[in-house]
Amino acid sequence: MKFAGTLLIAAFASVTALGIGSSATPAAAAVGAKRVLLYSGSTGYRHESIEPGVAALKALATREGFSVDASEDPNIFNADQLKKYAVIVFLSTTTKPADTSTEWLVGERREALQSFVHAGKGVVAIHAAADSHYHWPWFVQMIGGCFERHPRGTPTGVLTVIDAAHPSTRTLPKTITHVDEWYYFKDFDPRVRVLVTVDPGSIGETDANPNPMSWAHEFEGGRVFYTGLGHTVETFREAFFQAHIAGALHWAAGDVK
């Protein structure tokens, strides 16, 4: 399926509680569609937004013409299973930073994910996917950084699209007012393509420079997109976020550049 920007424009005109409207139907998506693995297993802090997020993302991906499998079984990370997929979505897949035993990508599972990326496949990582696998440097490098801290609560912040050329941002407004939990990152890779930032002053921080919030990069042959947005249930109902993720999925799948 070819990705068209008009699908995202239509998203802002026709939004449902669970996804965006497009010309793709569930029946159409099932025939020869690229497959997406939506993984939401967590062994650290469990986000309340995971279950509604899974429902929203399944509906969104299906409307965009993908076939979606949702799982929380880490055994799905084996080479034979992952061959079926074009994109893996990591949705708030937390582990405990001080407890290496909570990291489920180990042994052959690590090799399977690395082979998936090296085969030119795509990864879309959402929110607490950056709060995960601190003791596997390759995973942190793949994401582009890892969680360090966040201001208290979920204040209203002002987002700025600084790169409107990427498929995930082409139809977004220049500035967006949004409520979320605002991550700051450590081991951040300055070489990533930063797409969206948050104004620190808008969330009660004193930083002089905007804080990266969404980015993308080509990593060891694959395509990786990350957004720190997605803490709240409401985020998954917002038209701009659905459009952001729809574009990210198509970019990660190699449908558009």
N, C-alpha and C positions, 0 to 999 in steps of 0.2 A: 504494500500500500504506500502511495506517495503522500507525504505530509504536506498539507496546504495551510498557509497562514489564515485563510478564511475560516478554518475550523476553530481557531482560537478567537477570532473576531466574533464568530457566532456564539462562542461560549459566554461572552459578556452580555449577549442579548437573550440567551436562553439557558438559564442555569437551573439545575435541579438540586435537591439537598445532597445528593450523593455523587454527582458528576456533571460533566458538561455535555451539551448536545453536539452531535456531529452527524455526518452522513453515514458513518459506520454503525451498523446494527450488530447485536450479539450474534445473530445468525450469520451475518456476513463475516464477522471476525473469526468465526470458527473454521472457515474454509481457507486453508493455506496461510493462516495468519502467523506472524512471528509470535513466539511465546515469551512470556514474562514470568519470572519467578518472583513472587512477592513474599519476602521472608520477614517475619516480625517476632521471632523468638527473642526473649530477653531473660537474662539471669541476674541483672542488676535492678535498678529502679524501673518499675513497670508503669509506663505512661497510660493514663486513662484514654488517651486519644488513639491508642493502637487499634482497638476493635472497630470503632467508627471509621478510622483511617483506612483500615483494610477494606471495609465495605465501599468507601468512597473511591479508593484507588482502583479496585476491581472494576467498578462501574465506569470510571474514567478511562482506564486502559482498554476496556471492551469497546466503548464508544469510539475510541481512537483506532480501532481495528486490530488490536492485539488479542491473543489468547492468554489467559491469566491463570496461574496456579498459585494459591496461597498456602504457606506452610510455616510451622514452627518446629519442625523436626530437623535438627542439625544434620541428620544422616542423609538429607537430600544433597549435601555437599560432597558428592562423589563424581568422578569424571564422567561416568556413563549418564548419570542423571542430568548433569549440567549441560551436556552436549545438546540437549533439546531446546535450550533457551538462548534467546538473543540478548536479553537484559535481565539482570538481577536487581530488584529493588530491596534495599535494606531499610526497614521502617523502625526507627527507634530501638535498635538491637543492642541494648545496653549490656555491659558486663560490670563487675565491681573492680575499680581500679587497683585496690590493694589485695585482691584475691585472684591469683592466676587460675585457680581451679574453676572459676566461672567462665573462662574463655572456651567456647565450644568449637572454634575454628582451630583445630589441632591436627597434627599428623597428616593423614591422607586428605582430610578436608581442606587443609591449607593448600596442598598441592593441587587439588581440584579447582579451587578458586583462582589460584595463580595461572593454571592452564587455561581457564575460562577467559581471563583477561588477556593472556598472551595470544589467544586465538582471535583477538580483535573484537571481542564482545563488549557489552556495555554494562555499566553500573550506575544506578540512581540511588543515592544515599540521602536519607531524610532525618533531620533533627538529631536524635540521640544515636544515630549510626556513628557519630563522632565521639560518643561516650562509650566506647567499646574497644576491646582487644588492645589495651594500652601496652601489653607486653609482647606484641607482635609488630615490630617496626614496619614491616612491609605493608600491613593493613593501614597503619596510620599514614604512611606515604601515599597509599592508594587513595584514601579519602582526601588527603591534602592538609591534614591537621587533626588535632583531637581536642576535646572539651577541656577547658581549664576552669571556668567559673561562669556565673551569670548573675546579673543584678537580682535583687529580691523580687519575687512575684512575677506578674506578667503585665508590665507597664505598656502603655501605648507608645509605639515608636514610629519614626518616619524613615521609610525605606527610599533609597534612590537607585534607580536603574542606571548603572554607569557604562554598561555595554549592551546596547539595544540591538546588536547584530546577531546575537546568539539565538537559536530557535526557541529557547526557553524565555526569552525576554522581548522578542520582536513586537508583540502586541500589548505589552504591559505599559501602563502609564509611567511617566518619568518619575513621579513620586507617589508613594502609597503610604497611607496611615494604617497601621496594623497593630493588633494586640498579640503578643507572644512572649515566650521565655527567650531572652536574648543571650545567646552563647558568645563567650570569648574563647579564643583558641590558643593552644600552645603547639609547638612544632609545626607552625603554619608554613606552608611552602609558598614563598613569594613568587614562584614561577607560574602558579595557577592563573587561569583567566578569571579574574574577579568580575562578577556579573551584577551583583546587587550588594549595597552596603546599608547599614543603619547609622543614623546620626546619633552619636553617643549622648549628646545633650538632650535629645528627645526622650531618652530612657533614664535620665538622672545620673549619667556618667560624666566625668570631667575630661575625657580623652579629647585631644585636639583633632585627631584623624578619624574619619569614618571607619567603622568596624566591618570587615567582610562578612557577608551573610549567605551569599550563594556564589558558587564558582564552578568551573569545569576545567578539565585538562585531559590531554591524551597521556596515558600512562602505560608504559611497557607494552604498547600495541593495542591497548583497549581505550575506551572512552569512559570517563568517570565524571559524573555531575554530583554536586553536594549542595544541599540547602539546610541552613540551621533552623528554618521555619518549620512549624508542625507540632508544637507542644500542645496546643489546645485543640479540642474537638472542633471548634468553630472554624479553625484555619482550613480544614479540609472541605468546608462548604463555600469558601470564598472563591469567587470567579477568577481573581488574579492568580491565586495559588494553583487552582486547577489548570489554568492556562500555562503557568510556569512549569508544572510537572508534565503536562502533555507535551510541551516542546522538548523538555528534557528527555522524555521517553523516546521520542522520534530521533533526537540527536544521538542518544546512547545506542539505539538500534541501527544507526547508520543510514536512516532514511533521508536525513538532511545534514548539511554542514553548517 
